[in-house]
Amino acid sequence: PLDKTSLFGACFGLSTLVLIATCVISCVFFPQQVLGIFFTEKMGTIYLAMLFLNAFMAMIGRYLNIMYRMEGSIKLYTIESVAMQFFSKMFFLVAVFINPTFDTMVMWFTIGMCLFAFIFLWPNRSWVSFSPQVLFSKANRHLMPYGLALAPTAIMLWLNSLFSKVYISKTIGDGPAGVFSMVSLLSNVVAIIQAGFATFWSAFIYANYKTEQEKIKQVHDYLTFLIVEFLCLLLAFEDVIFFFIGPAYRSGMAVFPIMLLVPVFLIIAETTVYGISIAKKPIHDTIGIGLSVVCNIVFCMVLAPKFGLYGVCMALAGANIAMFLYRTIIAQKLYCSIVSYKRTTVVCLVMFVLVFAACILNNNFMAKLGVSVAGMIVYIIIYRKQLMSAITLAKEIIGGFLNKK
């Protein structure tokens, strides 16, 4: 039988071989065809190789994240999760602010991901050592069907994120497609709130869902409050963000508030959809993702001809909201993790009003600032009890720490 380190190395080795084989075949035989999926203009094969290199570095991060979780190293996998968010998102944004040319951004993004992988892999290099005997062992052959079963879900997630950009390129133009890509990247800044949280939260859920349901419900309110307040903050200073990016992407301000809905609902889902996993019915996750893909395509066909870039962004946001609703409704029937459905509904409705107002007022900084501040106040009123409880808890923790000193 394989121990956990050998099994980890075997899985890592199998994934590495598959990725290398895919990279070689794509770069040697179909470089332009594969690049055409990601880019509208003609690109050199070196960019395709960089895409695979970045995918490999991200794979290393995911594997290490799993190993830290298996080891129960809360501090390490939280640090690693935050670092991965920084190098994959924030490090890229730094490159955008320094010199927003395509070559520079690709170079810095690749350097950042390589640094991330090296920093965390080198101290744990013994984990990824494997032999051919282990790689093709009987145990590994039993694991392969489970890995293959995940492929449809992974492909659908990839298609959902790619379809909107391709549709814009083919129907509206390359310029709007570039703006859409930049706005999509910027909207993922919201994922800073998620960094580290999902990693330890899933472990806590699975270990304590039978005994800590009330605490799990409270975390839903805390996370939702935190994410909607951060949304208001981004809406308030949208003009400042786009000022640093430069005039080339300023037209993206009009759709940036809509695109923020995509990561916001994905993050809120971290506290609403675990009932599916607890009940061991992952088919509902696959159905939800499939529903999102179908909705995205249908909404694009309906909205884009009339509203252009607005329509495509509304389609993507609407598709993700549809996925959120389906998975949440099913999950809540299996395991309730929401204290008040009415409160969560009101919070989402206020969010839609704020996003709509920000789109209408996209050229009026002071008006947007006023609306955003009003939104923050409304959310504070809605979550006043949770806020007071959090403040009390923070005081107790700080007081206990000072008393020990």
N, C-alpha and C positions, 0 to 999 in steps of 0.2 A: 504493500500500500504506500501511496505517496504522502509525505508530510505536507504541511501547508506551504512551505517555502518551495519545495520541488514542484508542487501543483501550480503555484503562482508563476514560477519560471517557465513551466510548460505552456501555460495559457498565454503568457507574454510572448514566448517564442513563436507560437502558432500565429498569433495576431501579427507579429513582426514579419513573418514569412509571407503571409497573405498580402500585407501592405506593400512589401518590396516587390512581389510578383505583379501586383496591380500597377505599381509605379513604373516598372520596367516595360510592361506591355503597353501601357498608355503612352509613355514618353517615346518609345521606339516606333510603334506601329500606328497610333491614333492621336498624336499630340494636338493637332489643330481641332479635331473633332471634340476631344474632351475639353480643350480650352474654350471652344465655342459655346459650351454649356454655361461657363462662368463669365465670359467676357464677350462683348459684342465686337470689339476691334481685334485685329490680328495680333497675337502675342507670340513671343519667343518660347521655345520649349523650356527654357530655364525657369519661367514662371510656373509652369506645370510641376516641375521638380520641386520648386519651393512650396507649392500647395501640399504636395505629399510629405515634404519635410515637416511642415507645420502640423499636418495631421498626425505624423508620428510623434512629435513632441507633445501634442495634446493627448495622444493615447497613453504616453508615459505618465502624464499627470493623472489621468483617470485610473490607471492601474495602481499608482502609488496611493491615491486617495482611498481606493478599496483596501489596500494593505494596511494603511494607518487605521482605518475603521475596524478591520479584523483584529488588529493589535490592541484596540481600545485606546489609542493615543489621541485623545480629544484635542490636546494642544497642537500636536503636529498636523493632524488632518485639517484643523481649522486654519492654521498658518498656511498650509499648502493650498487650500481652497482659495484663500484671499490672494495669495501670490499668483495663482493661475488666473484669477480675474484681472489682476493688475497687468500681468504680462500679455494677456490675450486681448484686453480692452483698453485699459488706461495707458499702457505703454504705447499702444498704437495711436491713441489720441495725442499723446505728447509729440509723436512724430508728425501728426497732422498740423499741430500748432507751430512746430519748428520749420517745416518745409513741406507743404501739402502737395508734393508731386507723387505720382503713382510709384515710381521706382524707389523713392525715399521711404514711402510708407511700407512697401513690401519688404525692403531691406531691414528696416527697424523692427517690423513685426516679427520677421524671421529670427533676427538676432535676439529679440526679447524672449521668444518661445524657446530658443536653444539655451539661453542662460537659465531660464526657469527649469527646464528639464535637467540640465547639468547640475544645478544647485541641489535639487532634491533627489536625483538618481544616484549621484556619485557616492553619498554616504550609505546608500542601500543597494549598491551594485550586486551584492551577493544574492539578492532576491531574484534577479533576472538571469542568473546563470542556469543553464540547462544543458542536457545531453540529448542526442537524437533518440536514445532509448526512452527517456522520459517524455520527450516531445510527442512521440507516436505510441505512447503507452496505452494500455486498455482503458485506464481511467480517463485519459484525454479523449479517446474515441467516444466515450459515453457523454462527455461534456459538449461535443461538437453539435449535436442536434439542438441543444438549448441555445447555443450561440447563433445557429442558423435561423432559429425561430424568431430571433430579435431583428433579423434583417428587414422584413417588411416595415416594421415600425420606424427603424432608422431611415429607410429610404423615403417613407412618407414625410417624416420631419424635414428631410433635406429638400424634397420636392416643394413642400409648402413654403419654405424660406426662399427658394430659388424662383418659383413660378412668377411671383410679382415682378421681380426685376426683369425677367425675360419678356414678360407681357408688356411692360413699359417700353423696353427697347424696341420691340417689334411694332408696337402700335402708336407710341407717342414720340419716341426718339431716344438717342443715346444720352443727350444732355440731361433730361429728366431722370433717366435710369441712374446716372451718376449721382444726381442729387438724392434720389431715393436711397441708394446704397449708403451715402454718407449719413442721412437722417436715420436710417435703420441702425447704423453703428452707434450713433450718438444716443439713440433711445435706450440702448443696452447699458448705458451708464447706470440706469436704475438698478441693474443687477448687482451693484455694489452692496445693496441692502441684503441680497441673497447670499453673498459670498460667505462660505463657512456655515451659514444657517442650515441649508438643506442637508449638508453632510451629517451633522450631529443630530439634527431634528429627526431624520428618518430612523436613525439608530434608537433614539429615545422613544419614538412612537412604537416601534416593534417590541421594545423591551417593557413598555409601561402602559400600553393601551388598555389593559384590563383593569388597572388600579389607579391610573392618573387621568381619567377622562376629563374631569373638571379643569385640571391644569392645561390639558391639551386645548380645550375650548378657549381658555383665557389667552393662550399664545396666538390663536387665530385673531383675536381682537387686537393684541399688541402689535403683531406684524402688519395687519391691515392698516392700523393707525399710522404706523411708521412709514409705510410705503406711500400712502395717500398724502401725508405731509411732505414727503420728499418730492412727490409729483408736483404739488403746489409750488415748492421751491424752484423746481426746474422751469415751470411755466412762468414764474415771476421773473426769472433772469435769463429767459430764452434769448433775448436780444444780445446780452453780454456774451453768451456762449457762441452765438453765430458771428459776433464781431471778431472774435479771436480766430475763428475758422477762415474768415475772409469772404469777400463779396461774391466769389464764384458760387458759393452754396447758400447764399442768403435767401433764395427763393424757397429753400427747404423749411424756413420758419413757418410757412403757411400750413405744412402738414406734420411738423414735428409733434404738436400736441396729440394728434391722432395716433401716431406711431408709438407714443409712450404707453398707450393702452395695451399694446402687445406684451411687453415684459411685465407690466403691472399685474395683469391677470394671470400670467404664468407664475409670478411670485406668490400672489394670494392663494393660488391653487396648491401651493406647498402645504397649506393648512386645511385644505378642504377635500382632497382626493385620496387620502391614504386608506380610506375604507375599502377601496378596490383591492389594494395590496393585502390588507389585513384579511379580507375574505378570500384571498387567493383566486381572484377573477380578473387577471390581467387582460382578458379579451376586451373588457370595457375601455381600457386605455387605448388599445389598438383601434377600436371602433371610434372613440373620441377623436383620435388623431386623423383617422380616415374621414370623419365628418368634417373636420377642419379643412382638409385638402379640397374636398368636394365643394364646401361653402366658399372657399377662397376663389376657386375657378368660376363658380356660378355668379358670385357677387361681382367679380371683375367684369364678366361679360355684361352684366346689367348696369353697373355703376360707372365703369371707366369710359364708355362712349359719351356719357353725358357730363361727367365731372372730371375727366382726365386723371391727373396725378392724385387729386383728392379722392376720386373713386377707387383707385387701386389701394390706397392706404386705408380707406374705410373698409374695403373688402378684406384686407389682411387682418385688420383689427376685429371686424365682425366675425371672421372665421375662427380666430382665437377665442373670442368670447363664447361662440357656439360650443367649442371644445370644452371650455371651462364650465359652461352650464351643464352639458351632458355628463361630464365626469363627476362634477360636484353633486348633481342630483342623485346619480347612481351611488356614489360613495357615501352620501349622507344617509341613504336608506340602509346601508350596510354597517356604518359606524358614524355616529353623530359627533362632529367636531366644531360645530358653530353654536355659539350661545344663543344668538338672536338672529333668525333669518330676516326679520324686519329691519334690524339695524344694518346688517350687511347690504341689504337691498337699497336702503336709503343712501348709504355711503357710495355705492356704485352709481346711483342716479345723480348724486351731487357731482361725482367725478365726470360723468357725461356732460353735465351743464358747464363745468369748468373748462373742459376740453373744447366744447363748442364755442364758448365765449373767447377762449384764447385764439381759436382759428379766426373768428370774426374780427378780433382786435389785434391781429398779428403785426400791424404797423403802428400800434399805439402802446409804447412801453409803459407809461404811467397807468393807463387804463388796465392793462394786463396785470401790472403789479398790484393794483387795488383789488381786482377780482381774485387774484391768487391769495392775497392776505385774508380777504373775506372767506375764501374757501378753507384756509388754515384755521381760522377762528371757528367756523362751522364744525369742522372735524374735532376741534378741541372740545366744543360743547357736546357733540355726540358721544365722544369717548372720555368725558370728564371723570367718570368713576374709575375707568381703567387707568387714566393718567394719574389720578391721585393715588391709586393703589401701587402703581409703578414707582412713584416718587417716594411713597412710604417704604417700599421694599428697598429702594436705593439707599435711603437714609439708614435703614437697619444694617445693610451690608457695610456701608462706610463707617457707621458707628461701631460695629463689631470689629472692623479692621483697626480703627483708631484705638479701641480699648485694648486690643492685643499688643499694640505698640507701647 
